[in-house]
Amino acid sequence: MPPLVVESWTWYGVVASVTLARFVSRTLLFGTMKKLQIDDWIMTFAFSVYTTFMVSINIVANANSNLFPPGFDINGLTAREISDREYGSKMVLVVEECQCVTIWAAKACLLIMYYRLTIALKENIVVKILAAYVAFGFVFMEIFYLGVWCRPFRDYWAVPTTNIQCNAATNHLITNAVFNISSDVAMLTMALQMLIRSRLPIRRKLILSGIFGLGIFVILAAVLNKYYSFSQPFGSLWTFWYVRESSTALLVANLPFTWTLLRRIFNLRAFDSSSTSSHQLHSQQTPRARRFTAAVRREDPNGARRTSERSEGSDESAGSSGSATLQARNHDKANNSLSLKDHNVYGKADREALASDS
């Protein structure tokens, strides 16, 4: 069995498993698939395109195209060979498009996650700028690839073609490399600096750093697939690195969303804490939420103290007067309602984290 077949479908099995785990985990978190969010549907589309990519690249690995090696006698081609090369050239176009869409869809999912994580932070504006750059890069690349570099468009599979941009796609590969690698570096830098500056426990920082650290391999794969595309255009090494880049990009975009399922399967404790103390709950809140909590405590310090005593299971709290107990219960109920539902106090990322740990 050809090496690419073994490696590509092994990657596909891993990515399919993690993607399925993402959707099961999100369904468990929200209670129904109807509440899945925009990035979940983008990932559905991305995985569909990724499936097409995997099928197509295995066809391309065993097909010829309109890119001929030096000294090749084109006049010796039969009608059947020309037809086969036209088909192979069309499949190269499909592979390139599927790979671009898969990579940029994964970027979109990650940027949506970054947006939610920074909804109440100053880094949010940086996320928006980066998202605009990623979107611009994709639109620019697609316009030039499909409408500028190779004209007429059918020359992408013409045998032979006199336009090197139609068979070697040099300009497109350079454009792709510039926007793809630069945006990957920016996103990886942003993710790691947010983790370093966050107040998350060291264990969660290490786990998330490991997940996003896979982005380093994504960048390496992007560099190597372009290197082999230019240095060995008639070889097959570039196909291996296309598979590795696309697969790892989807893993990075899906792994952070699988924790709810892992907790259910392995009976794990909350990902960000070893207990549910008020200090750890406070560390999950946005700055606005922390200011709100502080204001509540200033207005009713006794009620906050009674709430703390109740959460610690204090016997003294259980023996307090009926009115004090009712007040503490109402205070608990109000806090829970705010922490899970109030859009004006907690950001979406906070509510999801609290809901998953409840």
Secondary structure, DSSP 8 states (H G I E B T S, - for coil): --HHHHHHHHHHHHHHHHHHHHHHHHHHHHSSGGG--HHHHHHHHHHHHHHHHHHHHHHHTT---S---TT--GGG--HHHHHHHHHHHHHHHHHHHHHHHHHHHHHHHHHHHHHHHTTTSTHHHHHHHHHHHHHHHHHHHHHHHHHTSSSSGGGGS-SS-S-HHHHT-HHHHHHHHHHHHHHHHHHHHHHHHHHHHS---HHHHHHHHHHHHHHHHHHHHHHHHHHHHHH-TTSSHHHHHHHHHHHHHHHHHHGGG-HHHHHHHHT---TT-SS--HHHHHHTS-HHHHHHHHHHHHH-HHHHHHHHHHHTT-HHHHTS-HHHHHHHHHHHHHHHHHHHH-TTTS-HHHHHHHHHH-
